[in-house]
Amino acid sequence: MIHAYTLSMAYRPRYLIVCDGSSFHVTWQCHNKDWLLRDDWAKQIYYDLLLKYKDSYGICIHSYQFMENHPHMTGTMAAREAFSGFFRVVNNLFARKVNKRLKRHGQVVMDRFKSKRIQDDTYMLRAMTYGDLNGVRCGRDKKAEDARWSSYAYYAYGHDDPLITPAPSYLTLGETPKERQQAYRGMVGELTQQHKINMSNSCFIGDPDWIKRQYEALQEEMKAIKIHRKKQKELMSAKDPPE
């Protein structure tokens, strides 16, 4: 089972959630939830940008699933700042290319991308199999292999995919590629029955005790930030008394 903890805070600074070396799950919505990723050419642009820049920013992509108005990706980062820079560059270039192709102006990617921290590689594998079923859950696909823009074919059938760095835990699923592929198909098949799982609003994915600790630490950090900002505001007010 995938465990995720939902926070009620409207804004959660990314630097308080991920850290250097973190595993992650990333998603973002197209502006106004428009279907700007619907066409194959748009998905190909985004795929190519991920492939072009991932190595220079120290990013390993372990899985992906491109929906019509949002993508899902899991992976690992070398450094937190480079991670933010990677998606800033990729998403900005994607927006420019889409706007040019469609002869439109304005936002393509809506606001900040959402990034969740994954506890370890075991939960990375579980998050990957969950992502394989995005198309099934929304009714677009009948089964995971129906998704054209997904890493499922790489893990389940051994299809070539230059974007993917295999998750280490995947390599422990069997002694041979065929054994690993069969085991992976079985994991996705089991998860197919668990449609009620939801990772959409979570900050952390992992063991419940670990999630609880991360959540408590995040709350404390947010409180400290709020107190600091309040003190800074009071100091500024003291320096500039009303006339």
C-alpha positions as CSV (number, residue, x, y, z in Angstrom):
1,M,0.0,0.0,0.0
2,I,1.1,3.6,-0.7
3,H,0.9,5.9,2.3
4,A,0.6,9.6,1.8
5,Y,-0.1,12.5,4.2
6,T,-2.2,15.4,3.2
7,L,-1.5,18.9,4.6
8,S,-4.0,21.7,4.9
9,M,-1.4,24.5,4.3
10,A,-2.0,26.4,1.1
11,Y,1.7,27.0,0.5
12,R,4.4,24.5,1.3
13,P,7.9,25.7,0.5
14,R,9.7,23.1,-1.6
15,Y,12.9,23.5,0.3
16,L,11.2,22.2,3.4
17,I,9.9,19.0,1.6
18,V,12.8,17.8,-0.5
19,C,16.5,17.8,0.2
20,D,19.8,16.9,-1.6
21,G,19.6,13.4,-2.8
22,S,15.8,13.1,-2.4
23,S,13.6,10.8,-4.4
24,F,10.6,12.6,-5.8
25,H,7.2,12.5,-7.5
26,V,6.4,15.6,-9.6
27,T,3.3,16.7,-11.3
28,W,1.9,20.0,-12.7
29,Q,-1.3,21.1,-14.4
30,C,-1.7,22.9,-17.7
31,H,-3.1,26.5,-17.3
32,N,-6.8,26.4,-16.6
33,K,-6.5,22.6,-16.9
34,D,-6.5,23.0,-20.7
35,W,-5.5,19.9,-22.7
36,L,-2.3,21.4,-23.9
37,L,-0.5,18.0,-23.5
38,R,-3.2,16.1,-25.5
39,D,-1.4,15.8,-28.8
40,D,1.5,13.5,-29.4
41,W,3.7,16.5,-30.7
42,A,3.3,18.2,-27.3
43,K,4.1,15.1,-25.4
44,Q,7.1,14.6,-27.6
45,I,8.4,18.1,-26.9
46,Y,8.2,17.6,-23.2
47,Y,9.8,14.2,-23.4
48,D,12.7,15.6,-25.4
49,L,13.2,18.4,-23.0
50,L,13.4,16.1,-20.0
51,L,15.8,13.9,-21.9
52,K,18.0,16.8,-23.0
53,Y,18.5,18.5,-19.6
54,K,18.2,15.7,-17.0
55,D,21.9,14.8,-16.9
56,S,23.2,18.3,-16.7
57,Y,21.0,19.0,-13.7
58,G,21.8,15.7,-12.0
59,I,18.3,14.3,-12.4
60,C,17.4,10.6,-12.9
61,I,13.9,9.9,-14.2
62,H,12.7,6.5,-13.0
63,S,9.1,6.7,-14.4
64,Y,6.7,8.9,-16.2
65,Q,3.1,9.1,-17.4
66,F,1.9,11.9,-19.6
67,M,-1.8,12.7,-19.3
68,E,-3.7,15.2,-21.5
69,N,-3.4,18.1,-19.2
70,H,-0.6,17.1,-16.8
71,P,2.4,14.8,-16.5
72,H,3.5,12.5,-13.6
73,M,7.2,11.8,-13.0
74,T,9.2,10.0,-10.4
75,G,13.0,10.1,-9.9
76,T,16.0,11.1,-7.8
77,M,17.9,14.4,-7.6
78,A,21.5,15.1,-6.9
79,A,20.8,18.6,-5.4
80,R,17.7,20.4,-4.4
81,E,18.5,23.7,-6.1
82,A,19.4,21.9,-9.4
83,F,16.1,20.0,-9.1
84,S,14.1,23.2,-9.0
85,G,16.2,24.7,-11.8
86,F,15.7,21.6,-14.0
87,F,11.9,21.8,-14.0
88,R,12.0,25.6,-14.3
89,V,14.1,25.4,-17.5
90,V,12.1,22.4,-18.9
91,N,8.7,23.9,-18.2
92,N,9.6,27.4,-19.5
93,L,11.0,26.0,-22.7
94,F,7.9,23.7,-23.1
95,A,5.6,26.7,-22.7
96,R,7.5,28.7,-25.3
97,K,7.4,25.8,-27.8
98,V,3.7,25.1,-27.2
99,N,2.7,28.7,-27.5
100,K,4.7,29.0,-30.7
101,R,3.2,25.9,-32.2
102,L,-0.4,26.9,-31.3
103,K,0.2,30.6,-32.0
104,R,-1.1,31.5,-28.6
105,H,0.2,33.7,-25.6
106,G,0.1,33.3,-21.9
107,Q,0.7,30.6,-19.4
108,V,1.0,26.9,-20.3
109,V,2.2,25.4,-17.0
110,M,-0.1,26.5,-14.2
111,D,1.8,28.0,-11.2
112,R,4.4,26.0,-9.4
113,F,5.0,22.3,-10.0
114,K,4.1,20.0,-7.1
115,S,6.9,17.9,-5.7
116,K,6.5,15.1,-3.2
117,R,9.3,13.5,-1.3
118,I,9.5,9.7,-1.5
119,Q,11.0,8.0,1.5
120,D,13.2,5.4,-0.2
121,D,13.5,3.2,-3.2
122,T,11.0,0.7,-2.0
123,Y,8.3,3.4,-2.0
124,M,9.7,4.7,-5.2
125,L,8.7,1.4,-6.9
126,R,5.3,1.6,-5.3
127,A,4.8,5.2,-6.5
128,M,5.9,4.1,-10.0
129,T,3.3,1.3,-10.2
130,Y,0.7,3.7,-8.9
131,G,1.6,6.2,-11.7
132,D,1.2,3.5,-14.3
133,L,-2.5,3.4,-13.7
134,N,-3.3,7.1,-14.0
135,G,-4.8,6.5,-17.4
136,V,-6.9,3.6,-16.1
137,R,-8.2,5.6,-13.1
138,C,-9.4,8.5,-15.3
139,G,-11.1,6.1,-17.8
140,R,-8.8,6.9,-20.7
141,D,-7.2,3.5,-20.8
142,K,-8.6,0.0,-20.1
143,K,-5.3,-1.3,-18.9
144,A,-1.8,0.1,-18.1
145,E,-0.3,-1.0,-21.4
146,D,-2.7,1.1,-23.3
147,A,-0.8,4.3,-22.3
148,R,1.3,5.4,-25.2
149,W,3.4,8.0,-23.2
150,S,4.4,6.0,-20.2
151,S,7.4,4.2,-18.7
152,Y,5.2,1.1,-18.2
153,A,6.4,-0.6,-21.4
154,Y,10.0,-0.2,-20.3
155,Y,9.5,-2.0,-17.0
156,A,6.8,-4.5,-18.0
157,Y,8.0,-5.5,-21.4
158,G,11.6,-4.3,-21.8
159,H,11.0,-1.7,-24.4
160,D,13.8,0.8,-25.0
161,D,13.4,4.2,-23.4
162,P,16.4,6.5,-23.2
163,L,14.7,8.8,-20.7
164,I,14.6,6.1,-18.0
165,T,17.1,5.2,-15.4
166,P,15.8,2.0,-13.8
167,A,14.9,2.3,-10.1
168,P,17.4,0.2,-8.1
169,S,14.5,-1.7,-6.4
170,Y,13.2,-2.8,-9.8
171,L,16.5,-4.6,-10.4
172,T,15.9,-6.7,-7.3
173,L,12.6,-8.1,-8.6
174,G,14.3,-11.0,-10.5
175,E,17.5,-12.5,-11.7
176,T,16.7,-11.9,-15.4
177,P,15.0,-9.2,-17.3
178,K,12.1,-11.5,-18.1
179,E,11.6,-12.3,-14.4
180,R,11.7,-8.6,-13.5
181,Q,9.2,-7.7,-16.2
182,Q,6.8,-10.4,-15.1
183,A,7.1,-9.3,-11.4
184,Y,6.5,-5.7,-12.4
185,R,3.4,-6.6,-14.4
186,G,2.1,-8.5,-11.4
187,M,2.6,-5.5,-9.1
188,V,0.6,-3.2,-11.4
189,G,-2.0,-5.9,-11.7
190,E,-2.5,-6.1,-8.0
191,L,-2.7,-2.3,-7.6
192,T,-5.4,-2.2,-10.3
193,Q,-7.8,-3.3,-7.7
194,Q,-7.0,-0.4,-5.3
195,H,-8.5,2.6,-7.2
196,K,-9.2,4.6,-4.0
197,I,-5.5,5.3,-3.3
198,N,-4.8,9.0,-3.8
199,M,-1.4,10.8,-3.9
200,S,-2.6,14.1,-5.3
201,N,-2.5,16.3,-2.3
202,S,0.3,14.7,-0.3
203,C,3.7,16.0,0.5
204,F,5.3,12.7,1.5
205,I,5.1,9.1,0.3
206,G,6.4,6.3,2.5
207,D,6.0,4.5,5.8
208,P,3.3,6.0,8.0
209,D,5.7,6.6,10.9
210,W,8.2,8.3,8.6
211,I,5.4,10.4,7.1
212,K,4.2,11.5,10.5
213,R,7.7,12.6,11.5
214,Q,8.2,14.5,8.3
215,Y,4.8,16.2,8.7
216,E,5.5,17.2,12.3
217,A,8.9,18.6,11.3
218,L,7.3,20.5,8.4
219,Q,4.7,22.0,10.7
220,E,7.4,23.2,13.1
221,E,9.4,24.8,10.3
222,M,6.3,26.5,9.0
223,K,5.6,27.9,12.5
224,A,9.1,29.1,12.8
225,I,8.9,30.9,9.4
226,K,5.6,32.5,10.4
227,I,7.1,33.8,13.7
228,H,10.2,35.1,11.9
229,R,8.2,36.9,9.3
230,K,6.0,38.5,12.0
231,K,9.1,39.7,13.9
232,Q,10.6,41.1,10.7
233,K,7.3,43.0,10.0
234,E,7.4,44.4,13.5
235,L,11.0,45.5,13.2
236,M,10.1,47.3,9.9
237,S,7.2,49.0,11.5
238,A,9.4,50.2,14.4
239,K,11.9,51.7,11.9
240,D,9.2,53.5,10.0
241,P,6.7,54.9,12.6
242,P,3.6,56.6,11.2
243,E,3.9,60.3,10.8
